[in-house]
């Protein structure tokens, strides 16, 4: 009865159409199961562990993540403003009441008309991302707030129907693909089950049944005893699967990213169904394959691509993995007073991650009007300038037998980005491609450097035919001894940030 009541309430917030929301959900689920039935992937882990990393993804190494939504209007705290503004005692709650009035009079839904995206230029965005050197672009299709940034048949609460009244995701996807980049998307809807639960604890617009299409179900995150996560019901899970499958069919994203809460036990059968459906769609599209990003233990290691938020690994991993991190140090979405990372730290991180068989997904947060802050644009262009010179040491490479050497200790795991120590001229990262081995120094060393990891024994009998500095026309002196490869650097730096030696083997 609870599920039926929920569906009826949700239906009340959706304009009258030929089919009810429940009918559209069930129709989509039938489509999902029909695709699974055709194969080759089945909805079980044994089948899904046959997943193969798409070569374009393995070679691309660097992508852009975009957190943009209604939360860019208040631009306060972080992208969790929609939840925290209903958490009594939080800074967001106090800020909201002081700035906009009580949540019963001005709730999160009331920011939607102010989210106009009037200066949004998807062609300009795509050109910027292309110049940054990114090979794939991933906008957030739906964040925890439940507001779809795309045109959905399963909800009235979308950018296509409200606010900008425009398919923001679809417009960007078209421009990205025009420029030869791959298009991806993320879904954070799993957490929506409890995201607005704070609004149920006092007089707020979350309690108004007319708003349940946006705020609902607004269930407690944990069970009454506080010892376990409150698992979603079947109606919610069906809706989650249908909305995610709709996103796939409508925009054909070549990577689909999920946040952490899909690790809840109730998601397991749905994740199997979705993965089989999505991987089979990838086979049908014949574009080189698709991939799913997951966190923690939501998927078996071989069934998808592990993603680590605001952190990385301290050693090489046999299976490819990904870091997602943000230029903004305080928030993923746009906020006033943000602090930004510089290009040097991003380039160093990219080299470190790639040397360990990883990829970097770098986030930006546009303003509500659709403009990208000047600091962000400048940093992206600076990264692109570095990649234009040194990209051959990044794109299409594989790890060497060791990832690197140097004195700086790297912390492993998520949310370690602000704890990492800066790299030095003594830190070197290795990649390889064809007959070339690359040694990337994470700061300018000058004079001479000895790379201890590169010895005759380490080269397995291969000889060095030349050593050169990418981006430099000057000669690079070198000598191989039992103690390593000693390099005499050119007088002039070749650009900024990190410096890649091309070591040609024969």
CORRALIN-V363657 format. One record per run of one state. SS is the DSSP state (2 for helix, 1 for strand, 0 for the rest). FROM is the first residue (numbers start at 1). TO is the last residue. If there is no record, write none. Layout:
ss,from,to
SS,FROM,TO
SS,FROM,TO
//
This chain:
ss,from,to
0,1,1
2,2,12
0,13,20
2,21,38
0,39,44
2,45,48
0,49,54
2,55,60
0,61,61
1,62,66
0,67,70
2,71,74
0,75,80
2,81,84
0,85,90
2,91,100
0,101,107
2,108,114
0,115,121
2,122,132
0,133,135
1,136,142
0,143,147
1,148,148
0,149,157
1,158,158
0,159,167
2,168,178
0,179,181
1,182,187
0,188,188
2,189,195
0,196,196
2,197,200
0,201,204
2,205,207
0,208,208
2,209,215
0,216,221
1,222,222
0,223,228
1,229,229
0,230,233
2,234,251
0,252,254
1,255,258
0,259,259
2,260,263
0,264,264
2,265,285
0,286,290
1,291,294
0,295,300
2,301,303
0,304,304
1,305,309
0,310,311
1,312,312
0,313,320
1,321,326
0,327,327
1,328,328
0,329,339
1,340,340
0,341,342
2,343,355
0,356,357
1,358,364
0,365,373
2,374,393
0,394,397
1,398,405
0,406,412
1,413,413
0,414,416
2,417,419
0,420,427
1,428,433
0,434,435
1,436,441
0,442,447
1,448,451
0,452,463
1,464,469
0,470,476
1,477,481
0,482,483
1,484,488
0,489,498
1,499,505
0,506,506
//
